Amino acid sequence: MTTTTRSPRPDTRRGLAGAALLVGALFSSSAGAAVTDPFTAHFKVNRGSIGLGTTTFSLARAQTADCYVYSGRANPNALVRVFIGDVSDESRFCIEDDALRPSRFSHHMQGDAEDSYTLDYDWDTRQVVYRSEAGRQETMALGEQGLDPLSIQIAARRWVAAAADPDNLGTADFTLVDEDETKTYTLRARDGGTIDTPAGRYDTLLVERVDDDKRHLRFWLARNADWIPVRVEHQKGDDGIFRMSLTSLDRPGARTAQ
């Protein structure tokens, strides 16, 4: 594998991009269908008390049956824009034989070709090809599961939605292809309490990463809104906590729960 030395970047850049990737996600047909219903969610992003900007996530149906497009876009505020431009992500995936299969993922950071890349999945050959905008390329092997940084959210939401008793799910492993490497996330679900947001009040289930003491990731999923995240927290090492908080939620054809 070819290695490239990357220049340091501000912690703010990592936090905002990481939040955009990770917010914001086997299987019963009725529960899974609700999870893939279209929605658009808007979030404000903070590091501690410092506002970093906003993020928007949208899930839409693709032209092919049982296929979807999940996109995210981070918009930094004027102060943060000194260090980072807009960040955009898009995952294209299908549900095949009750399994979530990504086909293409793209991540673009304005002004940063090294950290902008695509992942192309070939499930026939069980391979995924990583290409950066700077010209690096790697081919990696896929197992039975290989999600991308956005579709892992949908997979986690489907895991929760299919459970008869989500509060007693325990843990589950999810395989993630992130840039040019494969990782395993172990997620645990437990009651998350009630969250008040500008978009309404939500009873939540807390899903958190538990396999790495130095990297914390927590999603509060709305029980009464198809398990859509209403709050997300991300922390790496001694860095501050980056928090995404829901400000508005549009679910066509569904009534927003209060």
C-alpha positions in Angstrom: 0.0 0.0 0.0 1.3 3.4 -0.9 1.7 5.8 2.0 1.6 9.6 1.8 2.6 12.1 4.5 -0.1 14.6 5.1 0.3 18.1 6.4 -1.2 18.9 9.9 -4.7 20.4 9.9 -6.5 22.3 12.6 -8.7 20.3 15.1 -11.7 22.2 13.9 -11.2 20.8 10.4 -11.2 17.3 11.7 -14.3 17.9 13.9 -16.5 19.5 11.3 -15.6 17.0 8.6 -15.9 14.1 11.0 -19.3 15.3 12.1 -20.4 15.5 8.5 -19.3 11.9 7.8 -20.6 10.3 10.9 -24.0 11.8 11.7 -25.4 11.9 10.7 -28.0 4.0 10.5 -30.8 -6.0 9.9 -33.5 -6.4 9.0 -37.4 -6.7 8.9 -39.2 -5.5 5.8 -41.6 -3.2 7.6 -39.0 -1.6 9.9 -36.4 -1.3 7.2 -38.9 0.4 4.9 -39.5 3.2 7.4 -35.7 3.8 7.9 -35.3 4.4 4.2 -38.2 6.8 3.9 -37.0 10.2 2.5 -36.1 13.0 4.9 -34.0 16.2 5.2 -32.5 17.1 8.6 -30.6 20.3 9.5 -28.2 20.5 12.4 -26.1 23.1 14.1 -22.5 22.1 14.9 -20.6 23.1 18.0 -17.3 22.4 19.6 -18.0 23.1 23.3 -19.7 26.5 23.3 -18.1 27.5 20.0 -20.4 27.4 16.9 -18.7 25.9 13.8 -21.6 26.1 11.3 -24.4 23.9 10.1 -24.8 20.5 8.5 -27.7 19.1 6.3 -28.4 15.5 5.6 -30.9 14.2 3.0 -32.1 10.7 2.1 -33.8 10.3 -1.2 -34.9 7.4 -3.4 -32.8 6.7 -6.6 -34.4 5.8 -9.9 -33.7 2.0 -9.4 -36.0 0.1 -7.1 -34.7 -0.3 -3.5 -31.8 2.0 -4.2 -31.1 5.3 -2.4 -29.0 8.4 -2.3 -27.9 9.7 1.1 -26.0 13.0 1.1 -24.5 15.4 3.6 -23.2 18.9 3.4 -21.3 20.9 6.1 -21.4 24.7 5.9 -18.8 26.3 8.1 -19.4 29.7 9.5 -17.2 32.7 8.6 -14.6 32.1 11.2 -14.1 28.4 10.4 -14.1 29.1 6.7 -10.6 30.6 7.2 -9.4 27.0 7.7 -11.9 24.9 5.7 -14.3 25.2 2.9 -17.6 23.4 2.4 -17.6 19.6 3.0 -19.9 17.4 1.0 -20.5 13.6 1.1 -22.8 11.3 -0.9 -23.5 7.6 -0.6 -25.3 5.6 -3.2 -26.6 2.2 -1.9 -29.2 -0.5 -2.5 -31.0 -3.0 -0.3 -30.4 -6.5 -1.8 -31.6 -9.7 -0.1 -32.0 -7.8 3.1 -28.4 -6.5 3.0 -27.2 -2.9 2.5 -24.8 -2.7 -0.4 -23.1 0.6 -1.1 -22.2 1.2 -4.8 -20.3 4.5 -4.6 -19.3 7.0 -1.9 -17.8 10.4 -2.5 -16.2 12.9 0.0 -15.2 16.3 -1.1 -13.4 19.0 1.0 -13.1 22.3 -0.8 -9.5 23.1 -1.4 -8.1 19.7 -0.3 -7.5 17.2 -3.1 -5.6 14.8 -0.7 -8.5 14.4 1.6 -11.2 14.3 -1.1 -11.9 10.9 -2.5 -14.3 8.3 -3.9 -15.0 4.7 -3.1 -16.4 2.4 -5.8 -17.8 -1.0 -4.7 -17.9 -4.1 -6.8 -19.9 -6.8 -5.0 -19.4 -9.4 -7.7 -15.6 -9.3 -7.2 -15.8 -8.3 -3.5 -13.5 -5.3 -4.1 -13.7 -1.6 -3.4 -11.5 1.0 -5.2 -10.3 4.1 -3.4 -9.3 7.1 -5.5 -8.2 10.5 -4.1 -8.5 13.7 -6.1 -4.8 14.0 -5.6 -4.3 10.8 -7.7 -3.7 8.1 -5.1 -5.5 4.8 -5.8 -5.9 1.6 -3.8 -7.9 -1.6 -4.3 -9.2 -3.3 -1.2 -11.0 -6.6 -0.5 -14.6 -6.7 0.7 -16.1 -9.3 3.0 -19.8 -9.9 3.4 -20.2 -6.4 4.7 -18.4 -3.2 3.8 -20.2 0.1 4.5 -19.1 3.6 3.8 -19.1 6.6 6.3 -22.7 7.6 5.5 -24.4 4.2 4.8 -23.2 2.9 8.2 -25.7 5.3 9.7 -28.5 3.6 7.7 -27.3 0.1 8.6 -27.2 1.1 12.4 -30.8 2.5 12.1 -32.0 -0.7 10.4 -30.4 -2.8 13.1 -32.3 -0.8 15.8 -35.6 -0.7 13.8 -35.7 -4.5 13.4 -35.3 -5.2 17.1 -38.4 -6.3 19.1 -36.8 -4.6 22.2 -34.2 -2.0 21.1 -33.3 -1.2 24.7 -31.8 -4.7 25.1 -30.0 -5.1 21.8 -26.6 -5.4 23.3 -23.8 -4.8 20.8 -23.2 -5.4 17.1 -20.2 -5.1 14.8 -20.2 -3.0 11.6 -17.5 -3.0 8.9 -16.6 0.4 7.5 -14.4 1.3 4.5 -13.1 4.8 5.4 -10.6 6.3 2.9 -8.1 3.6 2.1 -8.6 1.3 5.1 -11.2 -1.0 6.6 -12.3 -0.6 10.2 -14.7 -2.4 12.5 -17.0 -0.4 14.8 -18.7 -2.1 17.7 -22.0 -0.3 18.6 -24.1 -0.6 21.7 -27.7 0.6 22.2 -29.4 1.8 25.4 -32.1 4.3 26.4 -31.1 7.9 25.6 -33.9 9.7 27.4 -35.9 12.7 26.1 -34.2 15.3 23.9 -35.8 18.8 23.3 -34.8 20.4 20.0 -36.1 23.3 17.9 -37.7 20.5 15.7 -39.6 19.0 18.6 -39.3 16.7 21.6 -38.0 13.2 20.9 -37.8 10.1 23.0 -34.4 8.6 22.0 -32.2 5.5 22.0 -28.5 6.1 22.4 -26.2 4.2 20.1 -22.5 4.6 20.9 -19.2 3.2 19.7 -17.6 1.0 22.5 -14.6 -0.6 20.8 -12.1 2.3 21.2 -11.6 4.2 24.4 -9.9 7.1 22.6 -12.6 7.7 20.1 -16.1 8.4 21.2 -19.1 8.5 18.9 -22.7 8.8 20.2 -26.0 9.0 18.3 -29.3 9.8 19.9 -31.9 8.2 17.6 -35.6 9.3 17.7 -38.0 6.5 18.5 -40.9 8.5 17.1 -39.2 9.6 13.9 -37.9 6.4 12.2 -34.7 6.4 14.3 -33.4 9.5 12.7 -30.5 11.1 14.7 -31.5 14.2 16.6 -28.1 14.6 18.4 -24.6 13.4 17.6 -21.4 13.7 19.6 -17.9 12.9 18.5 -14.6 13.1 20.4 -11.1 11.9 19.6 -8.5 11.7 22.3 -8.3 15.0 24.3 -10.0 17.0 21.6 -13.1 18.8 22.7 -16.6 17.3 22.0 -18.1 18.1 18.7 -21.8 18.1 18.9 -24.5 18.2 16.2 -28.0 19.2 17.3 -31.1 19.0 15.2 -32.7 22.3 14.3 -35.3 21.2 11.7 -36.6 17.9 10.2 -38.7 17.4 7.1 -40.2 14.0 6.6 -42.5 14.1 3.5 -45.7 12.3 4.2 -45.0 11.9 7.9 -46.1 14.0 10.8 -43.2 15.3 13.0 -43.6 13.9 16.5 -43.8 16.3 19.4 
